[in-house]
Amino acid sequence: MAANQGGRTRRRLSTEERREQLLTVGARLFSEGPYDDVWIEQVAEIAGVSRGLLYHYFPTKRDFFAAVVERESERMLSMSQVVPGVPVRKQLAAGLDAYLEYIQAHAHGYRAFHRADAAGDQAVRKVYQRALAAQERQILEALAADPEFGAVSQARADLKLAVRGWLGFMTAVSLEWLRGSDLSREQVRDLCARALLGVISS
């Protein structure tokens, strides 16, 4: 246990809890400004830890930002897991609902994740690009296995590019929605669903 302060005893965080706390602080700061404007000292101060402890978890600022991006990519991929045997149309609505609910609850992390592509650090950008490629792969695999879209997906040489374009569209719509759009979550979901179905059906 940590020392008693003000009559309250604070529980010492486990290694995993402390790491999660630092990543949460980092996600907020990286979402609010460019990579170069975030200082490790600021993260440590907000988290209430020493700079040395933060460097114990993340040796460099690049490692720290990459870990923030990696965490958010894993969360987003878990939102879009394909369910074998379930039609794409049915999965799409449920998957987008879960995705939009996630980005509402983790808006800072979502924004930080998408700032990674603009970061000058190639290692961080590679983490971001791997996550996008994994999302793209999940969608293409679901289409290929679906009775309605399987034949179309095999015949469309441009489908991979179309799906990548749709992911960019969905990101732009989601970020604008988080800024304060008047659209409801259901309206955003339906807009994104129509866009993907239009792309793969055309």
N, C-alpha and C positions, 0 to 999 in steps of 0.2 A: 504494500500500500504506500501511496505517496504521503508526504507530511500533511498534517491537519492544518488547514488554513481557514480562518474565519469560522471555526467550529464545524467545518465539514471535511470529511476524509475523502480524497479523490482516489479512485481506483487507478492503478498504474496500467497503462494500455499494453496489450500484448504486442509483439513484433508486427503481426499482421494488421492489428487495429491501428497502430501508429502509422504504418505504411499507407493504409487506406485514408487516414486523416490527412496525411501530407499530399496524397494524390487529389483529394477533394479540394484542398486549398489551391493546389496548382491548377486544377481544372478551372476554378473560378478566375484566377488571375490571368491565365493564358486566354480565357474567353473574353476578357475585358480589354485586352491590349495586345500589341504585337509581341512576338517572341523576345525581341531585343529589349523591350521595356519591363520585362519581368526579372526581378532580382531574387536570387536564392535567399539573401538576407531577409527579404520581405516575407517570403514563404515561411521561413523559420520563425520570424517574429509573430506572424498571425497564428501559427500552429503552437506557439509557446514552447519551442524547443531550441536547442543550440544549433548554430550553423554546422558544427562538427557532427551532430547527430544526423542531420539531414544528409550530409555528405556520406555518412556511414551507409545509409540506405541507397543513395543515388550519387555515385562518384562525381558526376558532372551535371551541369544544367541540361545538356543534350540528353543524357540518360534519364533525367527527371521528366522532361517533356515527352520523350519517347515512351516512358512508362504510362504517362497520362493518356497518350494517344492509344497505346496498346490496350489499356483497360477499357476505354470507351469502345474500341473496335470489337473487343470480345463481347461486351454487353450488347452492342447492336447486332452482331452476328447471331447471338442467342435469341434475339427477337425475330429473326427471319429464318429459323430452322425449317427445313422442308419436312412435311409429314407425308411419308410414302402412301400412295393409294388415294390421297385426298385430292380432288380436282383443283387445278390452279385458281379458278375463279373463286372457289370457296376459301382457299387458303389466303388469297390476296387480301380480302376484306379483313379477315382476322389478323393477318400479319401486319397490315398497315395500322390497324387499331392498336395493337401492342407496341408497334414502333412509335407511333405518335404519343401514346401514353408515356413511353419511356423518355422521349425527348422533352416532354413537359416536366417530368420529374427530375431530369438530369440535364437541364438546359445549358448550364455552364460547361459540363463535360462535352455535350454535343457540339457547342460552338468551338470549344478548344480543339476537338478532334478535327473539325473542318478548317481550322486555321493552320493545321500542320502542312497542308499542301502549299501554303504560301511561305512557309518557313524556309530560310536559306540553307538549312542543314539537310544534306542529302540523306543521312541516316534516318532522320525523323520522317522525311517525305517517303522513304521506302516503306516504313511502317504503315503510313497512311495508304499508300498505293496497294500494299498487300491486302489491307482490309477491304478496299473497294473491289479488288479482284476476287476476293472470297465471296462478297455479296453478289457480284456478277455471276460467279460460278454457281452459286446456290439457285439463282433464278433460272439460268440456262438448263441446269439439271432438272429442275421442276417442270419446265416447259417440255423438255425432251421426253419425260416420263408420262406426260399427260395425254390421254386419248384425243382430246380436242386439238391440242397444239403440237403434238409430237411430230406429225408429218410436216407441218409448216416449219417447225424449227429446224428440221433436217434440210429443208429446201432453201432456207434463207441464209445466204452467205453473209448478209449484212446484219444478222440478228444480234451478234455479240456487240457490235458497235451501237445498235439501236438500244440495247439494254443498258450499256454504259451511259448513253445519252439520257435515258430515262432516270438513272440514278442521279445524274447531275440536275435534272429537272426537279426530282423529288427533294434533293438537298436544298435547292434554291427556294422552293415553295415552303419547306419546313422552317428554314431560317427566317424567311419573311413572316411566317405565321408567328414565330416566337417573338418577333419584334412588336407584335400587337395587332395582327390582322383581325378584321371583324368576322372572319369565317370561323365556324365551329370546327371541332375536331372531326366530326362526321363529314362536313363539307370538304375539308382538306383530304380526308381519306378517299372520298368518292372522286375528287379531282385527280388524285394520283393514280387511283385504280383505273379510271377511264383512260388516262394518258398511257399507261402500260398496255392495256388491252388494245388501244388504238394502234400502238407501235407494232405489236406482234401480230395483229390481224390484217394490217394493211399490205 
